[in-house]
C-alpha cells in the first residue's frame, strides 16, 4: 500500500510531501514551497535523486519545473509581438535571466490518491498578480506525480488564463546520483550540438558525429543537444533508467555540478535564449492548455 504524508518544517518554513509504499521499495519527497519540485526519489530501492547538500536549491534549481522558459535569456530581455519585455536578472554574473518564474513558487495540493500499486498527487500554482514586467500574463500550472515501485510519471499542464497569447518553453531540471559517475553513461540520439558563448547564450548549432553512448568519465559538462528521439537512457554501475518525453521536439541539457557523482539530465522543449532565437519556442493562446509527460523507469540492473 502507498501512503502520502504532508509535513511542515516550521524552522525553515517548508512544506513537503512524502510518498512511500509499505515495503519501502519506492519513495518521493516533494517540496511545495520550492516550485513543487522533487527533491528525493527512490525506485526499486535505488536512491537516484538525493539532497545536494552543501549545494543549495537557490543555486542548483534541483528538480525544478522550468517555466515560462528553460535555461537563459540574454540580458533578461526579448521582444514579443513588437513589444519589449524585461525579466529580472537572477544570474547576475552573466547578466542573464535563468530558469523561469515558478521554481520558487508555492504549490497547492489539488488531489491525491493511493492504492496498493501506486500513489499520485496533483499540485497547482496559479499566477494572478501580473507582478512581472517580463511575463505579464495570468496562467496556471498543474504538476502531477505518479509513483510506482520502478516508475515515476511527471505530467505538467500549463493553462493560459489570460486574455492574451504568450510565448513559452518548458523544462525539468533533475540531478541524478551515481555510485561512480566516471563509469556512467548517457544514451541518446543526436547529431546536433548547441553552441554557447561565454555567457552560455546560444550562438549557433553544429552538426556532430557521436555514438548514442555518451561516456561521462571525467568530463565537466554544461552542454545542450538537439534530440532525434524522445528517449534518454542513463546507465550507472548500480542502476539504469530510461527517461522519455511526450514532446516530439526535444532538447537535452547535460550539466555536472560541483558535487561528487552527480549529473543533471534535463529534458527541455527549448534552448538557451529561446525567446530571442525562437528555437523550440511555443505560443499558448488564451483559454488553451499545453501538456507534457515525462516518464522515468528503471528497466534493468547491472
Backbone torsions as a table, in degrees:
resi	resn	phi	psi	omega
1	UNK	NA	142.0	177.9
2	UNK	-98.0	151.6	-179.0
3	UNK	-133.7	145.8	175.1
4	UNK	-123.6	127.0	-178.3
5	UNK	-127.3	130.9	175.8
6	UNK	-94.7	125.5	-178.9
7	UNK	-118.6	151.5	176.8
8	UNK	-124.3	122.4	173.8
9	UNK	-100.3	90.5	-173.8
10	UNK	-65.6	-33.2	-178.5
11	UNK	-61.8	-41.7	-177.5
12	UNK	-104.1	5.9	178.7
13	UNK	54.1	52.3	-178.5
14	UNK	-128.5	133.9	172.1
15	UNK	-110.1	132.8	-178.8
16	UNK	-144.5	153.8	177.2
17	UNK	-103.7	141.9	170.3
18	UNK	-118.2	127.8	177.6
19	UNK	-118.0	128.5	-175.4
20	UNK	-154.0	149.1	173.5
21	UNK	-95.7	159.2	-174.8
22	UNK	-64.9	-22.7	178.4
23	UNK	-87.6	-3.0	179.8
24	UNK	57.2	39.1	176.1
25	UNK	-87.9	-37.6	180.0
26	UNK	-130.9	153.9	-174.5
27	UNK	-158.6	142.6	175.2
28	UNK	-140.1	141.8	177.6
29	UNK	-125.7	119.4	-172.5
30	UNK	-122.9	125.9	-177.4
31	UNK	-96.4	114.1	-178.2
32	UNK	-66.8	-37.2	-176.4
33	UNK	-76.1	-15.4	-177.9
34	UNK	-109.5	55.2	175.6
35	UNK	67.4	22.5	-178.0
36	UNK	64.4	31.8	-172.1
37	UNK	-85.6	147.5	179.3
38	UNK	-85.8	107.9	-173.8
39	UNK	-97.4	-17.6	173.9
40	UNK	-144.8	145.7	177.9
41	UNK	-148.8	128.8	172.8
42	UNK	-122.9	127.8	174.0
43	UNK	-127.7	131.3	-177.4
44	UNK	47.9	40.5	177.2
45	UNK	67.9	15.4	175.2
46	UNK	-103.3	122.9	-176.4
47	UNK	-85.5	92.8	-170.7
48	UNK	-97.3	-22.8	171.4
49	UNK	-122.9	123.8	-176.9
50	UNK	-127.4	165.0	170.9
51	UNK	-61.0	138.8	-175.4
52	UNK	-97.9	16.9	178.8
53	UNK	-46.8	134.3	12.6
54	UNK	-87.5	1.5	174.6
55	UNK	-66.5	146.7	-176.3
56	UNK	-111.4	158.7	-176.2
57	UNK	-61.2	-37.7	-177.3
58	UNK	-69.2	-11.1	174.5
59	UNK	-104.2	-23.8	-174.5
60	UNK	-104.6	-27.2	-173.8
61	UNK	56.3	36.0	-170.7
62	UNK	-59.4	121.3	177.5
63	UNK	63.2	14.7	-179.5
64	UNK	-72.0	151.6	169.9
65	UNK	-84.9	130.4	-174.1
66	UNK	-102.9	111.1	179.5
67	UNK	-155.0	142.9	4.8
68	UNK	-84.1	4.9	174.7
69	UNK	-146.3	147.3	173.9
70	UNK	-98.1	146.9	178.8
71	UNK	69.9	-135.1	-167.4
72	UNK	-116.5	155.5	165.7
73	UNK	-123.6	122.5	-175.1
74	UNK	-59.3	123.2	179.9
75	UNK	59.8	10.4	180.0
76	UNK	68.9	10.7	-172.5
77	UNK	-116.5	149.7	176.3
78	UNK	-160.4	167.6	177.2
79	UNK	-121.0	128.4	178.9
80	UNK	-130.1	123.4	-177.1
81	UNK	51.3	47.5	174.3
82	UNK	66.4	17.0	178.2
83	UNK	-121.3	133.1	-179.3
84	UNK	-80.6	146.2	177.9
85	UNK	-133.3	153.4	-177.8
86	UNK	-136.8	111.8	172.8
87	UNK	-79.1	156.8	171.3
88	UNK	-64.5	140.2	176.2
89	UNK	-84.0	103.3	179.4
90	UNK	-104.7	4.1	171.0
91	UNK	-125.3	80.6	-169.4
92	UNK	-67.4	-30.8	-179.1
93	UNK	-61.4	-31.1	179.6
94	UNK	-105.6	-6.4	-173.5
95	UNK	56.5	46.1	179.4
96	UNK	-124.9	157.2	165.0
97	UNK	-89.3	139.9	-171.5
98	UNK	-130.6	128.3	164.1
99	UNK	63.9	24.4	166.8
100	UNK	83.0	-154.7	-167.6
101	UNK	-125.2	-8.7	-171.8
102	UNK	-108.8	-1.0	-175.0
103	UNK	-62.5	-22.3	-179.5
104	UNK	-117.4	16.0	179.1
105	UNK	-83.5	158.5	177.3
106	UNK	-95.9	123.2	179.4
107	UNK	-97.1	149.8	177.3
108	UNK	-105.5	149.2	177.0
109	UNK	-79.2	122.1	179.5
110	UNK	-94.1	-43.2	-179.8
111	UNK	-157.7	158.2	174.9
112	UNK	-151.5	151.8	-177.7
113	UNK	-150.1	137.7	175.7
114	UNK	-128.8	141.8	176.4
115	UNK	-137.6	-174.5	176.4
116	UNK	-70.4	-22.6	-171.5
117	UNK	-112.2	-17.6	-178.0
118	UNK	-161.4	166.1	171.4
119	UNK	-133.7	146.0	176.3
120	UNK	-140.6	146.1	179.6
121	UNK	-141.5	138.0	177.8
122	UNK	-114.9	129.2	-178.9
123	UNK	-116.3	152.1	-177.6
124	UNK	-141.1	140.6	169.0
125	UNK	-124.2	134.3	178.4
126	UNK	-120.8	122.9	177.7
127	UNK	-96.2	120.4	-177.7
128	UNK	-131.3	-1.2	-170.0
129	UNK	-92.4	-20.1	-175.7
130	UNK	51.0	42.9	-172.4
131	UNK	-83.6	-9.2	-176.1
132	UNK	-111.8	132.6	176.5
133	UNK	-71.9	-21.3	-179.0
134	UNK	-78.0	-24.9	-176.6
135	UNK	-151.3	72.2	-173.7
136	UNK	-83.2	64.7	-177.2
137	UNK	-133.9	150.8	170.8
138	UNK	-89.1	139.6	179.8
139	UNK	-160.0	166.4	171.6
140	UNK	-132.4	149.8	179.4
141	UNK	-128.0	125.2	172.0
142	UNK	-107.1	131.9	173.9
143	UNK	-119.0	120.0	177.9
144	UNK	-115.0	121.2	175.6
145	UNK	-103.6	131.9	173.0
146	UNK	-124.9	123.9	-174.6
147	UNK	-117.5	130.6	169.9
148	UNK	-124.0	-170.4	-176.9
149	UNK	-65.6	-33.6	-175.0
150	UNK	-130.0	16.4	-168.6
151	UNK	-148.0	138.8	171.1
152	UNK	-125.1	123.2	172.4
153	UNK	-102.3	133.2	177.2
154	UNK	-127.8	112.9	178.7
155	UNK	-111.9	127.4	178.3
156	UNK	-120.0	127.8	179.2
157	UNK	-123.7	124.4	177.3
158	UNK	-107.2	130.5	176.0
159	UNK	-120.8	130.6	175.3
160	UNK	-83.7	106.5	179.9
161	UNK	-100.1	15.5	-179.2
162	UNK	-97.0	179.1	176.8
163	UNK	-97.5	-2.1	-178.3
164	UNK	-124.0	149.3	174.3
165	UNK	-71.5	153.9	176.1
166	UNK	-139.9	154.6	176.8
167	UNK	-86.9	155.8	177.7
168	UNK	-167.5	158.9	161.3
169	UNK	-133.2	165.8	-179.3
170	UNK	-132.5	149.7	175.3
171	UNK	-154.2	168.0	174.3
172	UNK	-130.4	138.3	-169.2
173	UNK	-121.2	57.8	-179.1
174	UNK	-82.6	145.2	172.9
175	UNK	-108.5	130.7	-177.0
176	UNK	-112.1	143.1	-178.4
177	UNK	-95.0	140.3	173.2
178	UNK	-129.7	146.8	174.9
179	UNK	-68.9	-24.5	177.6
180	UNK	-154.7	96.1	-176.6
181	UNK	-65.5	-31.3	179.3
182	UNK	-57.7	-34.4	-178.1
183	UNK	-98.4	14.1	-179.9
184	UNK	-102.9	163.7	-178.9
185	UNK	-150.0	153.6	175.4
186	UNK	-114.0	132.4	-178.1
187	UNK	-111.7	125.8	178.0
188	UNK	-160.8	159.9	-177.4
189	UNK	-104.0	112.9	179.7
190	UNK	-154.0	144.8	169.8
191	UNK	-129.8	19.4	178.1
192	UNK	-138.3	132.8	178.2
193	UNK	-121.9	137.7	-179.3
194	UNK	-80.3	134.9	178.1
195	UNK	-97.5	134.5	179.7
196	UNK	-114.6	154.3	168.9
197	UNK	-89.4	-169.8	-176.6
198	UNK	-67.1	-16.3	178.0
199	UNK	-99.1	11.0	-179.0
200	UNK	63.5	32.5	175.1
201	UNK	-100.9	137.3	-177.6
202	UNK	-61.4	130.1	176.1
203	UNK	-122.2	-4.0	178.5
204	UNK	168.0	179.1	177.4
205	UNK	-133.8	127.5	-178.3
206	UNK	-105.2	143.2	168.8
207	UNK	-73.4	136.7	179.5
208	UNK	-134.4	161.8	170.5
209	UNK	-118.7	124.7	-179.1
210	UNK	-153.0	152.2	171.9
211	UNK	-71.7	156.2	176.3
212	UNK	-64.9	-19.9	179.7
213	UNK	-94.6	111.3	-178.4
214	UNK	-100.2	106.8	-178.7
215	UNK	-79.4	128.5	-176.9
216	UNK	-79.7	-49.9	179.2
217	UNK	47.0	-125.3	-177.0
218	UNK	-106.5	24.5	-178.7
219	UNK	-73.6	143.5	170.3
220	UNK	-100.0	116.8	-168.0
221	UNK	-113.4	139.4	162.7
222	UNK	-156.0	71.3	-167.6
223	UNK	-126.2	150.4	-179.5
224	UNK	-127.3	138.0	-178.3
225	UNK	-127.1	146.0	171.8
226	UNK	-88.4	122.9	-174.1
227	UNK	-91.0	142.6	172.7
228	UNK	-93.2	-8.6	-177.9
229	UNK	-140.9	156.0	179.4
230	UNK	-91.3	17.7	-175.4
231	UNK	-116.4	129.7	176.7
232	UNK	-127.9	134.5	177.0
233	UNK	-118.2	146.7	176.1
234	UNK	-126.7	120.7	-179.1
235	UNK	-113.3	128.7	178.1
236	UNK	-127.8	170.2	177.8
237	UNK	-64.0	-19.0	-174.5
238	UNK	-116.6	-20.1	178.1
239	UNK	-157.6	161.3	173.7
240	UNK	-130.6	147.9	171.5
241	UNK	-141.9	162.9	174.2
242	UNK	-119.2	130.5	178.2
243	UNK	-115.2	121.2	-179.5
244	UNK	-121.0	157.6	-179.6
245	UNK	-127.3	148.2	175.8
246	UNK	-81.2	-12.6	-177.5
247	UNK	-82.8	134.3	-178.9
248	UNK	-75.9	-38.9	179.5
249	UNK	-93.0	102.2	-171.1
250	UNK	-118.8	150.2	173.8
251	UNK	-132.0	154.9	-178.7
252	UNK	-131.0	123.7	173.8
253	UNK	-105.4	127.9	175.4
254	UNK	-113.7	130.5	-177.4
255	UNK	-144.0	131.3	175.3
256	UNK	-106.1	112.9	-179.0
257	UNK	-80.9	170.9	175.0
258	UNK	-77.2	63.2	-179.5
259	UNK	-149.6	123.4	-171.3
260	UNK	-57.2	138.1	172.1
261	UNK	55.3	41.6	-179.1
262	UNK	-135.3	139.9	177.4
263	UNK	-142.0	138.4	171.8
264	UNK	-89.3	125.7	175.9
265	UNK	-119.2	101.7	-165.6
266	UNK	-112.7	109.2	173.1
267	UNK	-81.4	134.0	-179.2
268	UNK	-139.0	163.7	175.3
269	UNK	-101.1	-1.9	179.1
270	UNK	-152.8	177.7	-174.9
271	UNK	-122.9	-177.5	178.5
272	UNK	-54.6	131.6	178.0
273	UNK	64.3	32.4	-177.3
274	UNK	-63.3	-27.9	179.7
275	UNK	-68.3	-17.2	178.1
276	UNK	-105.6	-43.1	-178.6
277	UNK	-87.6	-10.2	174.5
278	UNK	70.2	6.0	-178.0
279	UNK	-75.4	113.1	-177.8
280	UNK	82.6	-1.9	-176.1
281	UNK	-69.8	134.3	178.6
282	UNK	-116.9	162.9	175.7
283	UNK	-124.8	133.8	179.2
284	UNK	-114.9	121.7	-178.6
285	UNK	-79.6	159.7	179.0
286	UNK	-55.9	139.5	178.3
287	UNK	64.4	15.9	176.7
288	UNK	-107.6	161.0	-179.3
289	UNK	-123.1	151.1	169.3
290	UNK	-128.5	132.2	179.3
291	UNK	-125.3	145.2	174.5
292	UNK	-134.1	146.3	-176.4
293	UNK	-127.1	118.9	172.2
294	UNK	-108.7	135.5	179.4
295	UNK	-125.7	130.2	178.6
296	UNK	-119.7	120.8	-176.2
297	UNK	-134.8	127.1	170.8
298	UNK	-78.2	120.5	-171.5
299	UNK	-118.1	-13.3	178.1
300	UNK	-164.2	163.0	-176.9
301	UNK	-134.0	149.7	176.3
302	UNK	-86.1	NA	NA
